Amino acid sequence: MRFLNKTVLVTALLCFSPLLYSADSDENRENRTPEVLGFVEWVVMKDTALRLKSRLDTGAKTSSLHAVNVEPFEKDGEEWVSFQIPLGDHEDQPTEGEIEHESIILEFERPVERTVLIKRKGAPSQRRYVVRMEFCIGGSIHETQFSLADRGRFSYPVLLGRRFMRDDHILVDSTDSFMASKECDYSSLEELAEESQAQVIR
């Protein structure tokens, strides 16, 4: 039940990028040492202890989360969205062998932050909903915006983009993966199934 955390090494990869800013004050930004992560790291979604493999992508501004059956609805006069994460699409959750990943689908509801228009080569543009989610990476809790997209055919259910790296002062070592030195708690597949049964995660 663990997570990998961030190494306090500074790599030259993004030193000259104008995107390397923290969300803190200017004074804190100057005194804060950037944290280095590998181009692939484990993340755990804070409200579910769901562990997913993520790719840190400097080519993407907004992070992305695997989601299916994304449906908008209105709640208290505000726009919300419901969506599902089927665990069978990416079998990253550790299991004790009692149940199958395919048997668990997590249900979520989140307020809509905004929508983005994604241009796709050889296909019509696609409008995606963006929600704010908390997650753990390298032993620390973070929050960023995620666009919701079906990433079932991709290797990584989570993509962490430049907005997260800028706001949380992250550098990426493109030569290595799983560099985080600290760990975060996560649940086994069996524990997750028991906790999330018949429950919509808000």
PAKE-794758 format. One record per residue (C-alpha): residue in one letter; z, y, x. Coordinates in steps of 0.5 Angstrom, whole numbers, plus 2048, in hexadecimal, padded with zeros to 3 digits. Layout:
BEGIN
AZYX...
REM end
This chain:
BEGIN
M800800800R7FE805805F7F980B807L7F680D80DN7F881580FK7F581A814T7F581A81BV7F782181EL7F1821823V7EC827823T7E4825824A7DF829826L7DA827820L7DC82D81BC7DF832820F7D983781FS7D9836817P7DA83C813L7DD83780EL7E3835811Y7E883980ES7EF83780BA7F183A804D7F783D807S7F8844809D7F584680FE7FB846813N7FC83F811R7F583D813E7F684081AN7FC83C81BR7FA835818T7F783081CP7F182D819E7F1825817V7EC820819L7EA81B814G7E4815815F7DE816811V7E181080DE7E881080BW7EC80D805V7EE8117FFV7F38107FAM7F38137F3K7FA8167F2D7FB8157EBT7F980E7EBA7FA80B7F2L7F38097F2R7F08087F9L7E980A7FAK7E480A801S7E2811802R7DD814806L7DE81B809D7D781E808T7D682580CG7CF825808A7D2826801K7D682C7FFT7DA8297F9S7DD8227F9S7DB81D7F4L7DE8177F1H7DB8117EEA7DC8117E6V7D880E7E0N7D880F7D9V7D98177DAE7DA81A7D3P7DC8217D2F7E18237CCE7E58297CAK7EC8297CBD7F182F7C9G7EB8347C9E7E98327D0E7E382D7D2W7E68267D5V7E28207D7S7E48197D7F7E18147DCQ7E280D7DFI7E380A7E5P7E18027E5L7E57FF7EBG7E07F97EBD7DA7FF7EEH7DE7FF7F5E7E37FA7F6D7E87FE7FBQ7EF7FD7F7P7F37F87FBT7F47F27F6E7F97EC7F6G7F37E87F3E7F67E77ECI7F17EB7E9E7EA7ED7EAH7E87F57ECE7E27F47E6S7E87F37E1I7EB7FA7E2I7E88017E0L7EC8077E0E7EB80D7DBF7EC8147DDE7EC81B7D9R7EC8217DDP7EA8297DBV7E382B7DEE7E38307E4R7DC8317E3T7D582E7E3V7D082D7E9L7C982C7E9I7C78267EEK7BF8267F0R7BD81F7F1K7B681E7F5G7B181A7F0A7B681B7EAP7B88207E5S7BE8247E7Q7C58227E5R7CA8267E2R7D18237E4Y7D88257E2V7DD8277E7V7E58267E7R7EB8277EBM7EE8217EEE7F48207F3F7F481A7F8C7F78187FEI7F4817805G7F781680CG7FE817808S7FD81E805I7FC8207FEH7F58247FDE7F28277F7T7EB8287F6Q7E58297F1F7E18227F0S7DA8227EDL7DA81C7E8A7D48177EAD7D28107EAR7D380D7F1G7D38067EFR7CD8057F4F7D08097FAS7D48067FFY7D980B7FEP7DC80D7F7V7DF8137FAL7DC8197FDL7E081E801G7DC825802R7DC82B805R7E182F800F7E682A801M7E582A809R7E5832809D7EB833804D7F082D808H7EE82F80FI7EA828810L7E6826816V7E1820816D7E081C81CS7D981981AT7DA813820D7E081081DS7E380D816F7EA80C813M7ED811818A7F3813814S7F9811817K7FE812811E7FE80D80BC7FF80F804D80180A7FEY7FD8067FAS7FD8017F5S7FB7FA7F5L7F57F87EFE7FA7F57EBE7FF7FA7EBL7FA7FF7E9A7F87FB7E4E7FF7FA7E1E8008027E2S7FA8047DFQ7F97FF7D9A7F78037D3Q7F880A7D6V7F48107D7I7F58137DDR7F681B7DC
REM end
